[in-house]
């Protein structure tokens, strides 16, 4: 029997054969976090770009939705007892635009923790941010950079006129600093998002195409290509709905559900913290305000967990993960995570 399920934050119904929660319960192990090995910190929605596929709904006008210094310091404080923590993933918006970005990098890199900067590339070319690329290199920050295609027309169509050329210039600058060389400690990975409502192609094959074309056309080097499925929430869901393709896309994700991918999704080892200190199971849940289980809060509070009402991030290990139908996006095909394909 078909159920009529809302796609969160679109206000539009979508007919799915089976809700995600029922599907994963039937075909995969329970959705629980094993350990907090990765901490993804969303520094806010302020960004110098406005992209159609953006699940964060970020843009230049989002100045108020930015993490303040007090919140950043509390995140650092709580992270100190998280014994399994090995990676901190700084995202946004454009995380470099947050005043606490450098503080967080210094704090976590000073403890030997891997730090990832999810960079849109064009921010490195903006007036006032000339410091960013050398700072990243000096502190050994891994750069995960958005480049949805190696063709100018496709990139500008998704991200705005002139974005491709600015991105190429930023990549050349990162290469000049040592990023992207196999022998360098400075890692540069690129991110591919489909330009339309489809699953990403095979990651290894597409990576070979990217390496060949970017080197031949522009002399660009990078380490790995990460293919990420566009998640049907926020701005991207509304974009699909406007073009009458939302329901088709949801069915595509559902029909390609992969139980093996469900066993490897990032939320099983990751915790997500919002710009205001709210705690979520992943960045996508954060954007639709689907909080992590309140049972993980240090007290017996029934309020959604935040960094202000919990005493330890470590206690979020071995906790149930909140899911909804957008989770089909991470479990379709080869799977999708912030680190690319899962299988």
C-alpha positions in Angstrom: 0.0 0.0 0.0 1.3 3.4 -0.9 1.6 6.1 1.8 1.3 9.8 1.2 4.4 11.3 2.8 5.5 14.9 2.9 8.9 15.8 1.8 10.1 17.9 4.7 10.3 21.6 4.2 8.6 21.6 0.8 5.0 21.5 1.8 4.3 19.1 -1.1 3.3 15.5 -0.8 5.2 12.7 -2.6 3.8 9.2 -3.1 6.4 6.6 -1.9 5.9 2.9 -1.8 7.5 2.6 1.6 8.7 5.2 4.2 12.5 5.2 4.7 12.2 4.1 8.3 10.2 1.0 7.5 12.5 0.2 4.5 15.8 0.4 6.5 14.3 -1.5 9.5 13.4 -4.3 7.1 16.6 -4.5 5.1 19.5 -3.1 7.2 20.7 -3.0 10.8 19.2 -0.5 13.2 20.2 3.1 12.6 22.5 3.8 15.5 25.7 5.8 15.9 28.6 3.5 16.8 31.0 6.2 18.0 31.6 10.0 17.5 34.6 9.8 15.2 33.7 12.8 13.1 32.4 16.2 14.2 30.8 18.3 11.5 30.4 21.9 12.5 28.2 24.2 10.4 29.5 27.7 11.0 26.5 29.3 9.4 24.5 30.0 6.3 26.5 33.1 5.1 28.0 32.4 1.7 29.2 34.4 -1.3 27.2 32.2 -3.6 23.6 31.1 -4.1 23.4 27.6 -5.7 20.3 25.9 -6.8 21.4 22.5 -5.3 22.2 24.0 -1.9 20.5 22.0 0.9 21.7 24.7 3.4 19.7 27.5 1.7 22.9 29.6 2.1 23.6 32.9 0.5 25.0 36.5 0.9 22.0 37.7 3.0 22.3 35.1 5.8 24.5 37.3 8.0 22.5 36.6 11.2 22.7 32.8 11.0 26.3 32.6 11.9 28.1 30.9 14.8 29.4 33.3 17.5 32.6 33.1 19.4 30.9 31.8 22.6 29.3 28.9 20.7 32.6 28.0 19.0 34.4 27.9 22.3 31.7 25.7 23.8 32.1 23.2 20.9 35.9 23.1 21.5 35.3 22.5 25.2 32.8 19.7 24.7 35.0 18.0 22.1 37.9 17.4 24.5 36.3 14.3 26.1 35.3 12.8 22.8 38.0 10.1 22.8 37.2 8.7 19.4 37.2 12.0 17.6 39.6 12.0 14.6 38.1 14.4 12.1 36.5 17.9 12.3 34.6 19.0 9.3 34.0 22.7 9.0 31.2 23.6 6.7 28.7 26.3 5.9 27.7 28.4 3.9 31.3 29.5 3.3 32.9 28.5 6.6 35.8 30.9 5.9 33.4 33.8 6.3 32.8 33.1 10.0 35.1 35.0 12.4 35.7 31.9 14.5 37.0 29.8 11.5 40.7 30.4 12.2 40.2 29.8 15.9 38.6 26.5 15.3 41.3 25.4 12.9 44.0 26.3 15.3 42.4 24.6 18.2 41.7 21.3 16.5 44.9 21.1 14.4 46.8 21.9 17.6 45.5 18.7 19.0 46.5 16.7 15.9 42.9 16.3 14.7 42.3 16.3 11.0 40.4 19.4 9.9 38.5 19.6 6.6 37.5 22.9 5.1 34.4 22.5 2.8 35.4 25.3 0.4 33.3 26.6 -2.5 36.6 27.8 -4.0 35.3 31.2 -5.1 35.6 32.6 -1.6 39.4 32.3 -2.0 39.2 34.9 -4.8 37.0 37.4 -2.9 38.5 40.7 -1.7 39.3 40.4 2.0 39.9 36.7 1.9 43.3 36.6 0.3 44.6 35.2 3.6 42.5 32.0 3.4 44.4 29.8 1.1 47.9 30.4 2.7 46.2 29.9 6.1 44.8 26.6 5.1 48.2 25.4 3.8 50.1 26.7 6.9 47.9 24.7 9.2 47.7 21.5 7.1 43.9 21.8 6.6 42.4 19.3 4.0 40.4 21.1 1.4 37.2 19.6 0.0 36.2 21.8 -2.8 33.0 22.1 -4.8 33.3 21.7 -8.6 30.2 20.0 -10.0 31.7 19.6 -13.5 34.9 20.2 -15.5 32.8 22.1 -18.1 32.3 25.8 -17.6 28.7 25.9 -18.9 27.5 23.2 -16.5 29.1 24.8 -13.5 27.9 28.3 -14.2 24.4 26.9 -14.8 24.3 25.4 -11.4 26.3 27.9 -9.4 26.1 31.3 -11.2 27.9 33.1 -14.0 31.7 33.3 -13.7 31.9 30.7 -10.9 33.8 28.2 -13.0 36.6 30.6 -13.9 36.9 31.8 -10.4 37.1 28.2 -9.2 39.8 27.4 -11.7 41.9 30.3 -10.5 41.4 29.2 -6.9 42.4 25.7 -7.7 45.6 26.9 -9.4 46.4 28.9 -6.3 45.9 25.9 -4.1 48.1 23.9 -6.4 50.8 26.6 -6.2 50.7 26.1 -2.4 51.3 22.4 -2.7 47.7 21.1 -2.6 46.8 18.2 -4.8 50.2 16.6 -5.2 50.4 12.9 -4.2 53.7 13.5 -2.3 52.3 16.5 -0.4 50.7 16.5 3.1 48.1 19.0 1.7 45.1 17.2 0.4 42.7 18.6 -2.2 39.5 16.7 -3.0 36.9 17.8 -5.4 33.1 17.3 -5.1 30.8 16.4 -7.9 27.0 17.0 -7.6 24.7 16.0 -10.4 23.4 19.0 -12.3 20.0 17.4 -12.7 17.7 15.0 -10.7 19.8 11.9 -11.2 22.2 9.7 -9.2 25.9 10.4 -9.6 27.8 8.2 -12.1 30.5 5.7 -11.0 32.9 7.7 -8.8 36.1 6.0 -10.0 35.3 6.5 -13.7 34.2 10.1 -13.3 37.4 10.8 -11.2 39.5 9.6 -14.2 37.6 12.0 -16.5 38.1 14.9 -14.1 41.8 14.3 -13.7 42.3 14.0 -17.4 40.3 17.0 -18.4 41.3 19.4 -15.6 45.0 18.6 -16.2 44.8 18.9 -20.0 42.6 22.0 -20.1 43.9 23.9 -17.1 46.9 22.1 -15.5 44.9 21.4 -12.3 45.9 18.6 -9.9 43.8 17.1 -7.1 43.8 14.0 -5.0 40.3 12.4 -5.2 36.9 13.1 -6.6 33.9 12.7 -4.2 30.5 12.1 -5.8 27.6 13.3 -3.6 23.9 12.8 -4.3 21.8 15.9 -4.1 19.4 15.6 -1.1 15.8 16.7 -1.8 15.4 19.2 1.0 15.3 23.0 1.3 16.2 25.0 -1.8 16.9 21.9 -4.0 13.5 20.4 -3.1 11.8 23.6 -4.0 13.7 23.8 -7.3 12.6 20.3 -8.2 9.0 21.0 -7.2 9.0 24.2 -9.3 10.1 22.1 -12.3 7.6 19.3 -11.5 10.4 16.7 -10.9 10.3 16.3 -7.1 8.1 13.2 -7.0 10.1 11.6 -9.9 13.3 12.2 -8.1 12.0 10.8 -4.8 10.9 7.7 -6.6 14.4 7.4 -8.2 16.0 7.5 -4.8 13.6 5.0 -3.3 13.9 2.5 -6.2 17.7 2.5 -5.9 17.8 1.9 -2.1 20.9 -0.1 -1.3 21.0 -1.9 2.1 24.8 -2.1 1.9 25.0 1.7 1.6 22.7 2.0 4.6 25.2 0.1 6.7 28.0 2.7 5.9 26.2 6.0 6.0 28.2 8.8 7.7 25.7 9.4 10.5 26.8 6.1 12.1 30.1 7.8 13.1 29.4 11.5 12.8 27.7 14.2 14.9 26.5 17.5 13.4 26.5 20.8 15.3 24.6 23.8 14.0 25.7 27.5 14.0 23.5 28.1 17.1 24.7 25.0 19.0 21.9 22.6 18.3 23.0 19.0 17.9 21.9 16.8 15.0 22.7 13.4 13.5 23.8 14.9 10.2 24.0 18.1 8.3 20.8 17.2 6.3 18.8 16.6 9.5 20.1 19.9 10.7 18.7 21.8 7.7 15.2 20.4 8.3 15.4 20.8 12.1 15.2 17.1 12.8 17.2 16.9 16.1 19.2 14.1 17.5 17.6 11.9 20.2 17.0 13.9 23.4 17.8 10.8 25.4 21.5 11.6 24.7 21.3 14.8 26.7 23.4 14.8 29.9 20.4 15.6 32.1 17.0 14.0 31.9 15.7 16.9 29.8 13.2 16.1 27.0 14.3 19.2 25.1 16.2 18.8 21.8 19.9 18.5 22.5 22.2 21.4 22.2 25.8 22.1 23.3 24.3 24.1 26.2 22.2 21.2 27.7 24.6 18.3 27.3 27.8 17.6 29.3 29.5 15.4 26.8 29.5 14.6 23.1 30.8 11.1 23.8 27.4 10.1 25.2 25.9 10.4 21.7 27.7 7.2 20.8 25.5 4.1 20.6 22.4 6.3 20.2 19.5 6.0 17.8 19.7 8.1 14.6 16.7 10.1 13.5 15.7 9.4 10.0 13.1 10.7 7.4 12.5 10.1 3.7 15.3 12.4 2.5 17.6 9.6 3.9 16.9 7.7 0.7 19.4 10.2 -0.9 22.4 8.8 1.1 21.4 5.2 0.6 20.6 5.1 -3.1 22.9 3.4 -5.6 26.6 3.4 -4.4 25.5 5.5 -1.5 26.5 9.1 -0.7 28.2 10.8 2.2 30.3 13.9 2.7 33.3 11.7 1.8 31.8 10.6 -1.5 30.4 7.3 -2.6 30.1 4.6 0.1 30.5 1.5 -2.0 
